[in-house]
Amino acid sequence: MSAILRESKATGKVSGPDQRITVPEAIRNYTLNCAWLEHQDDIKGSIEPGKLADFCVIDGNILTTEPHKITDLRTLLTITGGKIVFDAGELQV
């Protein structure tokens, strides 16, 4: 969140507003770019056949949620190594 908002939690003061990044940029930085830095982008960092399946399902659209409200989104399901490791029991398919 700090990369998107660039705000102090204590004061709300913005620091370096020109250094803010968008939500899609933050997602890419925490997924594909991290995998690339680790030289593991061939096995993780994006959801593709044959890659590690580590991801979570949340109860809203992170791309359209107001940035200050993103932390209010709840995790419904977490999958690590292709296995469900957390299930809130609220996911309706």
N, C-alpha and C positions, 0 to 999 in steps of 0.2 A: 504494500500500500504506500509505503514512503516514496517509492520511485514514481508512483502515479500522482500522488497529491503533493509531495514535498512539503508537508505540514508537520509542525511540532505537535505531538499528542498533548503536551502540557499546556501550550499557549495557543495553538491553532495558527501560529505565525508561519507564513510560507517562506521557505528558504530555497533560493535558486529556482524560481518558477520557470526559467528557461531550460532547466534540466529535467522537467517533467516528461514522462513518456506515457503513451496511450496504453489502455488495457491490453489490446492485442500485442503490442510491443513487450509488455511485461510478461504475458503468457509465453511468448516466444523466447524471451530471455531465460525464464525459469525452466523451460523444457528443452527445446531443440538446441538453443545456444549453449546451455550447460552440458548437454550430451556431447556437443561438438568440442567444447573445451577439454572434455575428458577423453577425447578420441573414441567415443562410444556411440556416435550418432548413427552408426550402422545397425545398432541393436536397441537403442532407446531414444527418447526425445520427441517422438511423434507416434501417432496411432496408425500403424501400418501392419499388414500381415507379416508375421515372422519376427516382429519386434516385441520386447518386453511390454507387458500390459499392466502398467501402474498408473491408475487414474482414479478420480472420484467423480461422483454424480452429485450435483448440488441442486437446490430447490428453486433456482432462478437462472436467468440468463446473465452471466457475468459481463457480457459485451454491451448489454443495454441497461444494466443496473447503474444507478447514480454512484459514482466512485466512493462517496462517503458511506454508502449503504452496502458495499460489497462484503464487508466483514459480518453483516447480518445474515448473509446467505448461509443456509444450513447444509451440512453434508448428509446425504441420504444413503450413499453407498461408496465404499472404497475397495478397489481391486488392486492387489499387489501380486506380482508374479502370475497374473492370470487367475488368481483365486480371490474370492470375496473375503476380506478381513474385517469389514465393518458393514452392517446393514441396519439402518434405523427402522426398517420395517414399514416405511412410508412410501416406498417407490411403487407407483402404479404403472404397469406396463400394458 
